[in-house]
Amino acid sequence: MSIEKFMRDAVTGWMVPYGEQSDIVMSTRIRLARNLTGYHFPIAFTEKDAMAVDQIVSSVLLDSDDCRYTYTKMSDLPLLSRQVMVEKHLVSPQLIAPNRHGAVILSADETVSVMVNEEDHIRIQCIYPGLQLEEAYKRADHVDDALESNLPYAFDEDFGYLTSCPSNTGTGMRASVMMHLPALAMTKQIDRIIPAISRLGMVVRGSYGEGSEASGNVFQISNQTTLGKTEKEILIDLGNITARLIAHERKSREMLVAKSKIVLENRIYRSLGTIAYARILPTSEAARCLSDVRLGIDLEIINDIEMSILNELMIFMQPGFLQQFADAELTQEERDIFRAKLFRERLEVELKNSSTKHGKDE
């Protein structure tokens, strides 16, 4: 498979650097957890329950004229394909676990995914590029309304939407933003900011959610409380914290440029050289270098690479994607070698396109 074809097949909607504050906020995600009355929750349901839930949920969306959806049953996919869907943030790791009877219904642009028989019967997810909390919520809420008008949701007047995990009961909503915060990490301010965010009712995780590390200075900030607050209040709270983080990150970037510009440029260009020419590239080094180069683009130190390339490479560097591109099962050492090769090829295409564009402009 050529790198150009691989990019066309692999790039999804949220990877485009579009939306408010997209130099710092990489993506916005809204997730709604819902269950149906008359069926055991997934933690205790039977195969018969799972099949029934799958059928009635999918029939509502697939028969809808509102949007073109594609239905995929997880058990029909090879393990590698399931892993790639997790790496693209289209489904959760829980959905692809064995014997989950899971399925996903995806919109054509892959910004909306409805997971069936995950931890709850229904997980509606909408993921948009940049900071678009209101827009992402409206899209997710629209899908939710379409389902709720046709399905008997498990809802209690006192507790709200009932979910498998008590921490999701209430609105059933998790709103999150994925942020690139390299300056706060470099200046060590992130170490005191994370506990402060937690005290405000938010949780900070890595880019793949619960249990993941903040690789490449990418952090996911989401609400911790779903009971006792409305959806609007949750969005306002997260928006306020996001705005404060953006302000702190911008101030830290300005300070780094003012006080250590040569040192910063040296770090950025060394990282660019690594991803452009390395022959062996471990995951952690790739993530660190991508973070540095992304910062270089944001600060206009690097001008001939599009930001979208960095979003792509952040996903392409993952184990599932590498093996899909290689069309082979790879050991860790082989992945490190192949990751370096993929990065070189992708940047070669980008720099060639940039050179051609600049030639035309002249």
C-alpha positions as CSV (number, residue, x, y, z in Angstrom):
1,M,0.0,0.0,0.0
2,S,1.4,3.5,-0.9
3,I,1.6,6.1,1.8
4,E,-0.8,8.3,-0.2
5,K,-3.5,5.6,-0.3
6,F,-2.9,4.8,3.4
7,M,-3.4,8.4,4.4
8,R,-6.7,8.6,2.4
9,D,-8.0,5.4,4.1
10,A,-6.8,6.2,7.6
11,V,-7.5,9.9,8.1
12,T,-10.7,10.7,10.0
13,G,-12.7,13.9,10.6
14,W,-11.2,15.1,13.9
15,M,-7.6,14.9,12.6
16,V,-8.1,18.1,10.6
17,P,-6.7,21.1,12.5
18,Y,-9.9,23.1,12.4
19,G,-12.0,24.8,15.0
20,E,-11.4,27.4,17.7
21,Q,-8.0,27.3,19.5
22,S,-6.9,24.3,17.4
23,D,-3.3,25.0,18.0
24,I,-3.8,23.9,21.6
25,V,-7.1,22.0,21.7
26,M,-6.7,19.1,19.3
27,S,-10.3,17.8,19.6
28,T,-13.5,17.9,21.5
29,R,-15.5,14.9,22.5
30,I,-19.0,14.4,23.9
31,R,-20.1,11.0,25.0
32,L,-23.6,10.1,26.2
33,A,-24.3,6.8,28.1
34,R,-27.7,5.3,27.8
35,N,-29.5,2.1,28.6
36,L,-32.8,0.5,27.7
37,T,-35.6,-0.6,30.0
38,G,-36.6,-4.3,29.8
39,Y,-33.0,-5.6,29.4
40,H,-30.2,-6.5,31.8
41,F,-27.3,-4.0,31.7
42,P,-24.3,-5.3,29.7
43,I,-22.5,-6.3,32.9
44,A,-25.1,-9.0,33.5
45,F,-27.0,-9.5,30.3
46,T,-27.4,-12.7,28.2
47,E,-26.5,-13.2,24.6
48,K,-30.2,-13.0,23.8
49,D,-30.3,-9.5,25.5
50,A,-27.3,-8.4,23.6
51,M,-28.6,-9.5,20.2
52,A,-32.0,-7.8,20.9
53,V,-30.4,-4.5,22.0
54,D,-28.1,-4.6,19.0
55,Q,-31.0,-5.1,16.6
56,I,-33.3,-2.4,17.9
57,V,-30.7,0.2,18.3
58,S,-29.1,-0.3,14.9
59,S,-32.5,-0.4,13.1
60,V,-33.3,3.1,14.4
61,L,-30.2,4.7,13.0
62,L,-29.7,2.6,9.9
63,D,-33.3,3.4,8.8
64,S,-32.8,7.1,9.5
65,D,-32.7,9.5,6.6
66,D,-30.8,12.0,8.8
67,C,-27.3,10.7,8.2
68,R,-25.5,7.9,6.3
69,Y,-24.4,5.3,8.9
70,T,-22.3,2.2,8.6
71,Y,-22.9,-0.8,11.0
72,T,-20.0,-3.0,12.1
73,K,-20.1,-5.9,14.5
74,M,-16.9,-6.2,16.4
75,S,-16.7,-10.0,16.3
76,D,-16.7,-9.8,12.5
77,L,-13.5,-7.8,12.4
78,P,-9.9,-9.1,12.9
79,L,-8.3,-8.1,16.1
80,L,-5.9,-5.7,14.3
81,S,-8.8,-3.8,12.7
82,R,-10.5,-3.5,16.1
83,Q,-7.3,-2.1,17.5
84,V,-7.0,0.4,14.8
85,M,-10.6,1.7,15.5
86,V,-9.5,2.2,19.1
87,E,-6.4,4.1,18.0
88,K,-8.5,6.4,15.8
89,H,-10.7,7.1,18.9
90,L,-13.7,5.7,17.1
91,V,-14.5,3.1,19.7
92,S,-13.4,2.4,23.3
93,P,-11.1,-0.5,24.4
94,Q,-14.0,-2.0,26.3
95,L,-16.0,-2.4,23.1
96,I,-13.4,-4.6,21.4
97,A,-13.0,-7.0,24.4
98,P,-13.8,-10.6,23.7
99,N,-17.4,-11.8,24.3
100,R,-18.7,-8.3,24.5
101,H,-21.3,-8.7,21.7
102,G,-20.2,-5.1,20.7
103,A,-21.0,-3.2,17.6
104,V,-20.5,0.3,16.3
105,I,-22.6,2.5,14.0
106,L,-20.4,5.2,12.4
107,S,-21.3,8.3,10.5
108,A,-19.8,8.7,7.0
109,D,-17.3,11.3,8.3
110,E,-16.5,9.3,11.4
111,T,-17.3,12.2,13.7
112,V,-20.2,10.3,15.2
113,S,-20.0,6.8,16.6
114,V,-22.7,4.9,18.4
115,M,-21.2,2.0,20.4
116,V,-23.7,-0.7,21.2
117,N,-23.3,-3.2,24.1
118,E,-20.2,-1.5,25.6
119,E,-20.3,-0.8,29.4
120,D,-23.8,0.5,28.7
121,H,-26.3,-0.5,26.0
122,I,-25.6,2.7,24.1
123,R,-22.6,5.0,24.0
124,I,-23.1,8.0,21.7
125,Q,-19.9,9.7,20.9
126,C,-19.3,12.8,18.9
127,I,-15.7,14.0,18.3
128,Y,-14.9,17.3,16.5
129,P,-11.6,19.0,15.8
130,G,-10.5,21.9,17.9
131,L,-12.6,23.5,20.7
132,Q,-16.2,22.9,19.7
133,L,-18.0,22.0,22.9
134,E,-21.4,23.4,21.9
135,E,-21.3,22.1,18.4
136,A,-20.2,18.6,19.4
137,Y,-22.9,18.5,22.1
138,K,-25.6,19.6,19.7
139,R,-24.7,16.8,17.3
140,A,-24.6,14.1,20.0
141,D,-27.9,15.4,21.4
142,H,-29.5,15.2,18.0
143,V,-28.5,11.5,17.7
144,D,-29.7,11.0,21.3
145,D,-33.1,12.5,20.5
146,A,-33.5,10.3,17.4
147,L,-32.9,7.2,19.5
148,E,-34.9,8.3,22.6
149,S,-38.0,9.0,20.4
150,N,-38.0,5.4,19.3
151,L,-36.5,3.5,22.3
152,P,-37.5,3.1,25.9
153,Y,-34.6,4.7,27.8
154,A,-33.8,3.7,31.4
155,F,-34.5,7.0,33.2
156,D,-35.4,8.0,36.7
157,E,-37.0,11.3,37.7
158,D,-34.7,11.7,40.7
159,F,-31.4,10.2,39.3
160,G,-31.7,10.9,35.6
161,Y,-30.3,8.4,33.1
162,L,-29.4,5.1,34.7
163,T,-26.0,3.6,33.8
164,S,-23.9,0.6,34.6
165,C,-21.4,2.7,36.5
166,P,-22.9,5.0,39.2
167,S,-20.4,7.7,38.3
168,N,-22.1,8.2,34.9
169,T,-25.7,8.3,36.3
170,G,-27.5,11.7,35.9
171,T,-26.8,13.3,32.6
172,G,-24.8,10.3,31.5
173,M,-22.5,12.8,29.7
174,R,-18.7,12.9,29.6
175,A,-17.4,16.0,27.9
176,S,-13.7,16.2,27.2
177,V,-11.1,18.2,25.4
178,M,-7.8,16.8,24.1
179,M,-5.1,19.4,24.6
180,H,-1.5,19.8,23.6
181,L,0.3,21.5,26.6
182,P,4.1,21.3,25.9
183,A,5.1,24.6,27.4
184,L,3.3,23.8,30.7
185,A,5.1,20.5,30.7
186,M,8.5,22.0,29.9
187,T,8.2,24.6,32.7
188,K,6.9,21.9,35.1
189,Q,3.8,23.9,35.8
190,I,1.6,21.0,34.7
191,D,2.5,19.2,37.9
192,R,0.7,21.7,40.1
193,I,-2.1,22.4,37.6
194,I,-3.4,18.8,37.4
195,P,-4.2,18.6,41.1
196,A,-5.9,22.0,41.0
197,I,-8.1,20.8,38.0
198,S,-9.0,17.6,40.0
199,R,-10.2,19.8,42.9
200,L,-12.5,21.6,40.5
201,G,-14.4,18.4,39.6
202,M,-12.5,17.5,36.5
203,V,-10.2,14.6,35.7
204,V,-7.0,14.7,33.6
205,R,-5.9,11.6,31.7
206,G,-3.9,10.6,28.6
207,S,-5.2,10.9,25.1
208,Y,-6.8,7.4,25.3
209,G,-8.7,8.1,28.5
210,E,-8.8,6.1,31.7
211,G,-5.6,4.3,32.4
212,S,-3.6,5.9,29.6
213,E,-0.5,8.1,30.1
214,A,-0.2,11.7,28.8
215,S,2.2,10.8,26.0
216,G,3.6,13.6,23.9
217,N,2.3,16.3,26.3
218,V,-1.3,15.5,25.2
219,F,-3.8,15.6,28.0
220,Q,-7.5,14.8,28.0
221,I,-9.6,16.9,30.5
222,S,-13.1,15.8,31.2
223,N,-15.9,16.3,33.7
224,Q,-15.9,13.9,36.7
225,T,-19.5,14.6,37.9
226,T,-22.6,13.8,35.9
227,L,-25.2,13.8,38.7
228,G,-26.5,17.1,40.1
229,K,-25.5,19.2,37.1
230,T,-27.2,19.9,33.8
231,E,-25.5,19.3,30.5
232,K,-25.2,23.1,30.0
233,E,-23.5,23.5,33.4
234,I,-21.0,20.7,32.6
235,L,-20.1,22.3,29.3
236,I,-19.7,25.8,30.9
237,D,-17.4,24.4,33.6
238,L,-15.3,22.5,31.2
239,G,-15.2,25.5,28.8
240,N,-14.0,27.8,31.7
241,I,-11.2,25.4,32.7
242,T,-10.2,24.9,29.1
243,A,-9.9,28.7,28.6
244,R,-7.7,29.0,31.7
245,L,-5.5,26.2,30.5
246,I,-5.2,27.8,27.1
247,A,-4.2,31.1,28.7
248,H,-1.6,29.5,30.9
249,E,-0.1,27.5,28.0
250,R,0.1,30.6,25.8
251,K,1.8,32.6,28.5
252,S,4.3,29.8,29.1
253,R,5.0,29.6,25.3
254,E,5.7,33.3,25.3
255,M,8.0,33.0,28.2
256,L,10.0,30.2,26.6
257,V,10.4,32.2,23.4
258,A,11.5,35.3,25.3
259,K,13.9,33.6,27.7
260,S,15.2,30.5,25.9
261,K,14.5,31.0,22.2
262,I,17.8,29.4,20.9
263,V,17.5,26.5,23.3
264,L,13.8,26.0,22.2
265,E,14.6,26.2,18.5
266,N,17.5,23.7,19.0
267,R,15.1,21.2,20.7
268,I,12.4,21.7,18.0
269,Y,14.8,21.2,15.0
270,R,16.5,18.2,16.6
271,S,13.1,16.6,17.0
272,L,12.3,17.4,13.4
273,G,15.5,15.9,12.3
274,T,14.7,12.7,14.3
275,I,11.3,12.1,12.8
276,A,12.6,13.0,9.3
277,Y,15.7,10.8,9.3
278,A,15.7,8.3,12.1
279,R,15.9,4.6,11.3
280,I,14.6,3.4,14.7
281,L,11.9,5.3,16.4
282,P,10.4,4.0,19.7
283,T,6.9,5.1,20.6
284,S,7.9,7.4,23.5
285,E,10.6,9.2,21.4
286,A,8.2,9.6,18.5
287,A,5.5,11.1,20.8
288,R,8.1,13.5,22.3
289,C,9.4,14.6,18.9
290,L,5.9,15.1,17.5
291,S,5.1,17.3,20.5
292,D,8.2,19.5,19.8
293,V,7.6,19.8,16.1
294,R,3.9,20.6,16.7
295,L,5.0,23.4,19.1
296,G,7.5,24.6,16.4
297,I,4.6,24.9,13.9
298,D,2.4,26.7,16.3
299,L,5.2,29.2,17.1
300,E,6.0,29.6,13.3
301,I,9.5,28.4,13.8
302,I,8.7,25.6,11.3
303,N,6.7,26.9,8.2
304,D,6.8,24.1,5.6
305,I,4.8,21.4,7.4
306,E,1.0,21.4,7.9
307,M,-0.3,20.8,11.3
308,S,-2.6,18.1,10.0
309,I,0.4,15.9,9.3
310,L,1.3,15.9,13.0
311,N,-2.3,14.8,13.9
312,E,-2.0,12.0,11.4
313,L,1.4,10.8,12.6
314,M,0.2,10.8,16.2
315,I,-2.3,8.1,15.2
316,F,-0.2,6.4,12.5
317,M,2.6,5.7,15.1
318,Q,0.3,3.4,17.1
319,P,0.9,-0.4,17.0
320,G,-2.3,-1.3,15.2
321,F,-1.8,1.3,12.4
322,L,1.8,0.3,11.8
323,Q,0.9,-3.3,11.4
324,Q,-2.1,-2.5,9.2
325,F,0.2,-0.5,6.9
326,A,2.9,-3.1,6.9
327,D,0.2,-5.8,6.4
328,A,2.1,-8.0,8.8
329,E,2.4,-8.8,12.5
330,L,5.4,-6.9,13.9
331,T,7.5,-7.3,17.0
332,Q,8.2,-4.2,19.1
333,E,11.7,-3.8,17.4
334,E,10.2,-4.2,14.0
335,R,7.5,-1.6,14.8
336,D,10.2,0.9,15.9
337,I,11.9,0.4,12.6
338,F,8.7,0.6,10.6
339,R,7.5,3.6,12.5
340,A,10.7,5.5,11.5
341,K,10.2,4.4,7.9
342,L,6.5,5.6,7.9
343,F,7.4,8.9,9.4
344,R,10.2,9.5,6.8
345,E,7.9,8.6,3.9
346,R,5.0,10.8,5.2
347,L,7.3,13.9,5.8
348,E,8.9,13.3,2.4
349,V,5.5,13.6,0.7
350,E,4.6,16.7,2.8
351,L,7.9,18.5,2.0
352,K,7.6,17.6,-1.7
353,N,4.1,19.0,-1.8
354,S,5.2,22.1,0.1
355,S,8.1,22.7,-2.3
356,T,5.8,22.4,-5.3
357,K,3.3,24.8,-3.7
358,H,6.0,27.4,-3.0
359,G,7.3,27.0,-6.5
360,K,3.9,27.8,-7.9
361,D,3.5,30.8,-5.6
362,E,6.7,32.3,-6.9
